[in-house]
Amino acid sequence: MLVKALRNGLGMIIVFVSWLTLPKQIKRNEVDQVQAQENTQGLALYQLYACPFCVKTRRAIHRLNITLEIRDIGKQPSYRQELEQQGGRIKVPCLRIEEQGEVRWMYESDDIISYLDQQVG
Ligand SMILES: N[C@@H](CCC(=O)N[C@@H](CS)C(=O)NCC(=O)O)C(=O)O
C-alpha cells in the first residue's frame, strides 16, 4: 500500500518535471507533417500515465510532433486485457503495430523510440 503510494507519487513528480522540460518539437512543412502522421497510421501505444518509461516514450512522441493513439491500461481494463492476451504480457510501454493486416507488439521503450524515429524522424 505505502510502496504503491510512494511509487505513484514519484511517478507524478516525473510527469510534472517532464512537462516542465518538454523537448522541442520537430517542425515540418504541411506536406511533410501529413506524411509523418500517415506513417504512424496503425500504431497504438499501451501505457500507464505515471510510468517513467511511458513518460520517456511520450516525450519522444512529443519531440517527433506526431499524434498516436494512447491506450491507458490503468484507465481502461479492456486495454489491459488486450495487452496481456494479444501482446503476451502486461508490461508498458508497448507499441501495437498493425501493418498490412499483420499485428506485432513491441515492448521496450528504447526499441519503440528507435522505431518511431525511423518511421517519422
Ligand atoms: N525496460 C522496460 C521497462 C518497462 C517497465 O518496467 N515497465 C513497468 C511499469 S513502469 C512495467 O510494466 N512493469 C510490469 C512488468 O515488468 O511486468 C522499458 O524500457 O520499456
The ligand as a Gaussian input file, in Angstrom:
#p B3LYP/6-31G(d) Opt

LIG

0 1
 N       12.868000      -1.896000     -19.872000
 C       11.470000      -1.582000     -19.991000
 C       10.926000      -1.341000     -18.590000
 C        9.407000      -1.174000     -18.596000
 C        8.824000      -1.380000     -17.202000
 O        9.498000      -1.857000     -16.275000
 N        7.558000      -1.000000     -17.079000
 C        6.873000      -1.239000     -15.840000
 C        5.955000      -0.073000     -15.498000
 S        6.908000       1.392000     -15.133000
 C        6.016000      -2.469000     -16.016000
 O        5.220000      -2.557000     -16.925000
 N        6.214000      -3.445000     -15.145000
 C        5.474000      -4.660000     -15.190000
 C        6.344000      -5.835000     -15.545000
 O        7.527000      -5.646000     -15.863000
 O        5.814000      -6.934000     -15.547000
 C       11.298000      -0.377000     -20.901000
 O       12.242000       0.422000     -21.039000
 O       10.238000      -0.231000     -21.527000

